[in-house]
Amino acid sequence: MDDAHSTDQADGHRAYIGSFTSGGGRGVTTAAVDPATGALTPISATAALVDPSYLALARDTGVLYAVSETEQGGVGAFRATAEGLEPLGDPVRVGGSGPTHLCVAGRRLFAANYTSGSVSSLPLAADGRILGPAAVLAHRGSGLDSDRQASPHAHQVVPDPTGRRLLAVDLGTDSVLVHALDPAGGEPRPYGETALRAGTGPRHLAFHPDGEVVYVLHELEAQLTVCRWTATSGRLEPVAEVPIAAGGPSGPVRDHPSAVVASPDGRFVWAAVRGADTLVTFSLAGGPEKPQLTAIVSCGGRGPRDLALDPSGRRLYAANERSGDVTWFDVDPLTGRPRRAGSVPVPAATCVVFG
């Protein structure tokens, strides 16, 4: 096992899988990735952090970051070793509760705190260690759904391709907030806010490779909102709404889209949908602003919480939380349609990233 792990690290074919330890998960699992087939082989796991539901890898330092999706809310850092993942310092509080997403931008780590409705900013040391205390930007507002939108619920934070702005998707306020990042230190400051249709509950977004189009996926209504992004002005402008017909809210189980990704070549967009438990393919043959739904396939399990592309862009990986597995799909290069290629058991799987 150790020899396989060492070879895997040397070749750079690794995947990291987050999971809910409170739901029977093993924390963060390190898996070998077969470059020929995309198959995942779990090697080791660490439960050093409670409920590491979302992960992000810093490409310059190789440090893996994870949220601790708990009431107290924290983030942890890990470095890969021959024995597995080793904690890099102690977990750090984020100053908010229920963090669900995080990203690295420059020398700072940002976390979206769902329960408290805020974004946290933490500086990083040169070796990738997380420093504190966290600076917290609180969101304001509410939405139409009294159960899900009584207060702000920041669900995702993403830097724009220029690295000068940070976009925060808020399910509770039906909006995407834009923060400007200080060129020197990376500290964020509120810059603008784009309102989306009331009651739709935006959850995640993905940039088109051209950096000028953004796809916002909604959780409370199965739809994709297409937006234009102007980096120079930091303006996000909705231009179209595209329904995701993957079962519909009128059935016995309501659909709750969870994750969206765009292909590196800019030809396709995919979305994962819980409830229907499907993966939806959109073709961009008509242009980045005109996605057309072309295929719907099973996610290979139940409750796809996250969807990830491998670095080649040829395979999709669905982290199926409720069925406890990660299922991978080969992507048809002509149509973008995913074809199930394999699966591996991972209890309470929530997220997949590649190193």
Buried (B, 14 or more C-beta within 10 A) or exposed (E): EEEEBEEBBEEEBBBBBBBBBEBEBBBBBBBBBEEEEBBBBBBBBBEBBBBBBBBBBBEEBEBBBBBBBBEBBBBBBBBBEEEBBEEBBEBBBBBBBBBBBBBBBBBBBBBBBBBBBBBBBBBBBEEBBBBBEBBBBEBEBBBEBEEBBEBBBBBBBBBBBEEBBBBBBBBBBBBBBBBBBEEEEBBBEEBBBBEBBEBBBBBBBBBBBEEBBBBBBBBBBBBBBBBBBEBEEBBBEBEEBBEBBBBBEEEEEBBBBBBBBBBEEBBBBBBBBBBBBBBBBBBBEEEBBBBEBBBBBBBBBBBBBBBBBBEEBBBBBBBBBBBBBBBBBBBBEEEBBBEBBBBBEBBBBBBBBBB
